[in-house]
């Protein structure tokens, strides 16, 4: 009987050790996951970009559809909730239009135009964050706005090759910004060579870093 108990005790210790080793291997594998870099930014035709990283496009009926550009969506990676204004709301260029919530923190995206909100994206609240991440210039649009002045609505916004070149330069500026910031949990907001931002890098920053991003890139004051 004693021999059986000894054998069972040894088997139990071996099983516990195997579980511990499996846990350690899984933990190390998770830590070794490569950091994903920004994908090449897309720039569809007919899209006008604001310096606050919102976009605008003119519809066939004269409304202006607006949203957040891909630098914002890749920098966030994934948002938990998108808050949009109600139809009939008057919005001003350079003032908050939409609020993106991520892990209990909020970033405001400013409107690229002045006017009245005609309609907002009808996507369900739980599906809009995915649409914003996967198709920011299409299914992830925020609102349609009737501009205060059609002749001036898109004035001052960037379009064409000028807009594409500016967006590329902003990615490098973001990488430089992130390299000066440290993440509270030790994750790297930029790749090891510092040349590319990490996908979802903004979510890795502390509150001060998130506020600085809003001020420098989204023109939040």
Secondary structure, 3 states (H helix, E strand, C coil): CHHHHHHHHHHHHHHHHHHHHHHHHHHHHHHCCCCCECCCCCCCCCCEECCCCEEEEECCCCCEEEEECHHHHHHHCCCCEEECCCCCCEECECCEEEEEEECCEEEEEEECCCEEEEEECCCCHHHHHHHHHHCCCCCCCCEEEEECCCCCCCCCCECHHHHHHHHHHHHHHHHHHHHCCCECCCCCCECCCCCCEECCHHHHECHHHHHHHHHHHCCCC
